Amino acid sequence: MTEAALQIEARPSQVYVALYDRLPHPGLGTVQEFALDIGISASAPIVLTDVVWRVFDENDHVSLVRQRLGEAAMEELTRGQFGVAPGLGLVLPRCYFLEQGAQPLSRLRISVAGFEAATRVGVSASLDVPLVYPQQRAKIHLPFADGTWWAITGNDWTSPHKAEPVSWPFAYDFVRLGAEGRTFAGDGRSNLDHYSFGQPVTAPAGGKIVLVRDDMPDQAPGEALDADAIADDPTRLAGNVVVIGHGYSEFSYLAHLQAGSITVEEGQMVKRGEQVAAVGNSGHSPGPHLHYHFQEGPSLFVDRGVPVQFYNFKAVGDLVERATIPSRMIVNPA
């Protein structure tokens, strides 16, 4: 009889780590974050008993241990599935890690254990996932020309972008604030109520337009996107988009743009600060906002997202030469 076997896969297979050691205010301590999905498959029905994650630093010392042991933990972790069935497998989504300090990390070891359902013979497997620190070369500026903007999501665990660990783990959503500090006037039920809607979107650095999509309507605030609109192409979740290549495999992805507002074409060269579109509410979007992320290629959900630092902006009124923008920080172009 062939022994049952477990197999682990990571998505992505090599994980980028964001090191937040340049922040607008010294009181915000250095942290590191990364996210991934884990897939588990088996050659026979397996009941899981524990999952352990170990993060190793550059000296191969264990820096962080996270473990889920026992039936109650497995019920929560697997959402009641408990086991792994051949041909179906099990996904552990949005495995998120936030580590204090600046000690470089080298790998994540994932260990899974359980027993074969029929024989109760123990089985286990492990996988080492490389942790990599990308080096940004482009000088990225805020993708809008003026005004006061609020980074409503960004570099922490509360961001729903972490649910897509390939392209979106380090993505930002920006909304413009009005004079009274609100994001919209009136009841906000119309896109025109929102201070973001129709605001110019500018190239955050010079480069070449490599992708344009401008065939999706703006949704009403709070209106769900019709599933048929993305049935054949999940990248349409991002709505109307402009993607700019900056060289060195660095790309800016600007999304949820206003229908009919895109002013550039694929192949066109643009300068930093040049208007490329306007803020909209297209695609899967709860309300008018600008989605921005930095990635290593033009293809959403294929090319990996990369941590980004912004240059020459104001954070809560203070001039910042270069830094990561923390979630929920209020910023202005310098």
N, C-alpha and C positions, 0 to 999 in steps of 0.2 A: 504494500500500500504506500502510495506517495504521501509524504508529509505535507500538511497544509503550509502555505507560505503567504506572508504579507509583503506588500510592496508600497513604498511611499514616494509620492511625487510632490514637488513644490512648484508653484506658479507665482512669479517667475522662477526659473531654475537658478538664477543668480540674482541676488537681491541688492538693490541700492539702499544705502544708509544715508539719511540726512543728518549732518552734524550742524547743530544750531549753536555755533560758538561766536557768531557775529549777530547780535541782537540790538535793537535800538536803544535799550536802556540796560545799564550794567546790573541792575537788580534782578534781571531775568537770567537765571543761571543756565549754564551750558547743558543741553540735552541732545540726545540722539534718538531717531525714530526710524522704524521700517515696518512694512506690512507685507503679508503674503497669504495665499490660499494653500491649503494642504489637501492632497488627494490620497486616499488609501484604497488599495485594491487587494483582493485575496483569491487564492485558488480554490478555497472551500469556505463554507460559512464560518465566520469568526465572530466571537463575542469579545468586544474590547473591554479591558479592565483598567488601563491607564495610558496616558499620553504625557510625555515629558519633553520640554524644550530647554536646551542649555545653550547659552550664548557664550562664546569664547573670545577673549581679547587677543591682541597681536602676539602676546607671549604664550598663548595657548592655555591660559588660566580661565577657569569658569568665572564669568562676570555676572551672570544672571541665570537663575533656575526658575522655571515655571512648570508646575505639574498639576495634573488633574487625575485623581486616583479614586477608584471605587465606583459603585453603581450609581449613586446620586450624581457624582461629577460627570459620569459618562452620559447619563440621561440628559443633563443640561448641555453638555458639549455637543452631543450628536442629535439634539432635539428629539430625543426619544427613540432614535434608530438603534442605538447600542452596538450594533454589529456591522459587519461588512459582508455583503453577498456577492458571490462571483458574478461577473458581468455587469454589476451595478456600481459597486464601490461606495465610497463615502467621502464627502467633501467637508473639510473644516474651514469655513470661509473667514476672511478678515482676521487672521491671526496678527495682532498688532503688538508692537513692542516699543516702549519708551524707556530709555536708559539715561540716568543722570550721569553727568561727567563727560570728559573728552577723550578718555582712553580708547584708542582705536580698537574696533571689533573685527574679528576675522571670519567667523563662521557661526552658523546656527546648527546645532544637532537636534534632530527630531527623533524621538524614540517612542515606539508604539508597542504595546503588549496586550495579549489576550489569550483566548483558548479556542480550539476548534469546537464548534457546537456539538458535533456528533460524538467525539471521543474525549473531550475536555482536556486534551493535550495542549500544553502551553506553546505559544508561538509569539515571536517578537521580530521587530525589524527596526532599523535606524537609517537616517539619511543626513549627510552633512551638506548644508547649503552655504555657498560662499557669500560673504558680505563685502560689498565693494563701495568705495567712496568716489563718486564721480567728481571731476574737476571742471567747474564752469569756466568757459573762456569768453563768451559774449557778455558785454556790459548791458544788462537788461534794465530798462527803466519802466516806470509805471505806464500801462497801456492806455492812458487818458491824459489830456492836455492840461486840465485845470479842475478846480472844485475840490470838495472834501469827500473822501470815500471811506467806506467801512469794509474791512476784510472780514466778511461774515463767516467764512470758513477758510481753513488753511492748515497749518502744521500742528495739529493735535488730534487726539483720538476721537473728538466729537464730530469730525468732518465725515459726512456720508461718502465722500470720495474714497475713503479707505476701503470701502466695499469692493472697489475695482483696483486690485493691487498692481496691475501692469502699467497702465498709462496715467491713472489719476491719483496715486497715493500722496502726491505733493501739490495737488491743484488748489487754486484759490477761486473764491467767488467774491466779487466786489459789487457794492451798491453805493450810489451817490446819496449823500445826506443833504437835506434842505437846511435853510437858515435856522430852523427850530430843532434840528437834530433828528428829524424823522426821515424815513425813507420814502414816504409818499404823502400826498395831500388828500383831503377828503376821506372817503372810505376805502380807497385803494383798489376798488373793483375794476377800474379801467387801467390799461397800460399807461395812458396819458397822465394818470394820477401820480405815477412813480417818477421821482426825480432822475432816475437812471435812464429811463426810456428815451431813446433818440439821441443820447449824448455821444459825442464823437469817440470812436475807438482808434487809437493810434499805434503805429508800429513801435514796439518796445526797444527795438534795435534794428539797424539796417539789415537788408537781406533780400532774398528772392521769394516771391509768392509761389508756393509749390502746390497749394490746394485751395480751392474756393468751392463752397456750396451755398447756393442762395435760392433754393426752391421750396423752402418750408415757411408756412405762415406763422405769425406771432400768435401764441395762445393767449387767452384771457387769463389774468392772474388767478391762480388756484385751479385752473382747468386741466384735467388730466389729458395727457397725450394719447391719441387714438393708437391702440396697439398695432393696427394695420399699417400705420405710418412707418414703423420700424421693423416690420415682420421680415423683410428681406435684407435689411441692412441695419444692424444694431448701432452703427456709428451715428445714425440719424437722431439718436438720443441727444446729441450735442447741438441739434438744430442747424442753423446756418453758421458756417465756419470760415475762417481764414487761417491758413497755416503758413508761417514764414520760416524759411530756412536761413540760418545765420552762419552756416559753415561749421566745420568740425563736428558734424552730426548733432547739432543743436537746433531745435525747432521751437517756435512759439505757437501755441494752439489757442486761438481766440474763438469762443463759442457762444451760442444762444443769441446770435446777432440779429438785428432788426431786418425783417423781410424787405428786400429791395434796396438795402442801404449800402451794400458792398460796392466800393469804388475802384477795386483793383482786379486784375486778371492773372490767371496762372502764367508764370514765366516773367512777370513784371518785376523790376527791381524797385525797392522802396528805401527811403531814408528813415532814420529814427525820427519819430514825432509826426510822420506823415499819416493823415487820416486814411484808414482802410475800410471803415464801416461805422455803424452806430450800434449802441447797446439795444438789444431787443429782448424778446421773450419766446423765442422759437425753440422747438424740441421739448425735451423733458425738463421743464423749468417751472418752479412754483410762482415766479414773479420776475419782472425785469431785473436783470443783473448781468454782469460780465464775468464769464468763466475764463480763467487763464491758467494754463500749465505749460511747463517746459518739458520737452521729451527728446529722445535720441533719434527720432525718425518722424515721417509725416503720417504714419498709419495709426489711428486710434485703436486701442485694445490689442495691438500687435507690438508696437514700439514702446519701450519702457519710459515712464515718466522719470524726470530728473529733478532733484531739489534745486531751487533757484534762489539767488540773492539779487536784490534790487539795488540800483545805484541812484544816488542823488535825489532823495525824496525827503519829505517832512513827516515825522511821526509824532502825533499829538503836538504839532507846532515846532518840534525840534528838528534841525537840519541833520540828515543822516547821509554819510558818504556812501556806505555800502552795508547792507544787512539783510537778514531774513526778516520778513514781516510776520509777526506772530498773529495767530487767529484773533479776530475781533479788535484789532488795532485800527485806529483812525489815521489815515494817511492823506497827504497832498503831494502833487508833483512839485518839485523845487523850482 
